[in-house]
Each structure stands twice: as structure tokens, then as C-alpha cells.
Amino acid sequence: MATFVLVPGGWKGSWSYEAVIPLLERAGHAVHALTLTGLRPDDDEATVATANLDTHADDVLRHLDRNHITGATLVGHSYAGMVIAAAADRADGRISRLVHLDAFVPCNGESWWSSTNEYFREVAAAGAAATGYAIRPPDGGDPRRRPQPLASFLQTVRLTGALAQVPRREFIYCSEWEDRTPFAELRTRLQADPEWQVHDLSTGHDAMHEAPEAVAALLLGE
């Protein structure tokens, strides 16, 4: 039995995996889906304003501690690629597999802001104008989305190199939004890296809702 820890991307909560969770559980695995600090419906303004990338990595590490999880498969969508990289780097060998689901794969010193493209930098800048500390969700999409703490997109990741000890590292590239994706060059880079396994998925960015069975099959190694 595997243990999956699922981390949502920007503006989203644990609900973003709602269609995938039962498929993994039905296959006999333990599944933990997180909502990160600042993205919970009851978080106050101070919590949103102060949450950053370190906060979110700590959310993952605290969950591992509280639930005595080792040998975890850590899955991060989009922005959460930054989070799972930071968490795995500090997890003292408790992560056996990383899955970046159409997600950033950062190098030390990079941030969401430095890694994304001009389209999403403009989305973030416009979305933060109202408060200066939180980015409202882009227009359209699920009404459950919450404002994203701006500091989480701006803070650079600190990686020691321990991340390279995770035995299995995978990247899933969603190919049906090539007009806006910030991940095309990353896919090319990782395809040339023998330490990474790259999968292509014919969906838009929100693969967990568009094709939950295909996402679950990749997570289950089918």
C-alpha cells in the first residue's frame, strides 16, 4: 500500500483532488489531501498576508509528522511543485516519490515568479492590486478558489541538494494548453535528464478534474 500526499496548486484547496482521491483509495492506498495555510476558508487576513513558500513547505512537513508518514508519494500541482520540492528537501528521507503534476520543478533560488511566464506574472500583478498581499483568483474557474498569499509566489526556494536523494521523480506535462503553459521548456529539460521520468497527458492544466482517471492511472503506475 502506498501513501499519497496531495498538495494543491495556487488558489485551490484539498477539494481540487476530489475526483482523484476515491480512485486511489479504491486501489487500496492511503490518501491525504492538504489545504495550505492562507487558503483555508476560515483563515484571517493576517494569516493570508504572512503565509509564504516556507509556510507551505512546513504545512507538508507537519502533516508528515502528525500522521507518522514515511515512504510517501508527494504530489504537487502547478505552484505546489515549489512546495513539494522544498518539503522533500527537508523531509529527512521520508519521501520515496515526487510527482510534479504540470508543476514547477525549481532549482535553488528560484521562485514561482521567476519560473513562470509573462502571462501569469501579469495575472498575479493584476490580482494583487486590491490588497497588496493576496492575489485574487483568475476570472472563471471553480468558485471555491481563494486568494493566494502573494508572498508564496514571490519567495525563493532554498534547496540543499537533499532532494536528489528521492528515489523516484516524475513530471506530468499537460499538453492541451500550449498557448499559456509555462512548462514547455521544463518538459524539454527534464526529458533529457535520466533522473526524471516524463509523462505527457492530453488535457488542460486542471487535469485532476478534466481527466481524473488518467491522473490516477499515472499515479498508480499503470
Secondary structure, DSSP 4 states (H G I P E B T S, - for coil): --EEEEE--TT--GGGGTTTHHHHHHTT-EEEE---TT-STT--HHHHHH--HHHHHHHHHHHHHHTT--SEEEEEETTHHHHHHHHHHTSTT-EEEEEEES---PPTT--HHHHS-HHHHHHHHHHHTTTSSEEPPPSSS-TT--PEEHHHHHSPP---SGGGG-SEEEEEEE-TTTTT-S-HHHHHHHHT-TT-EEEEESS-S-HHHH-HHHHHHHHTT-
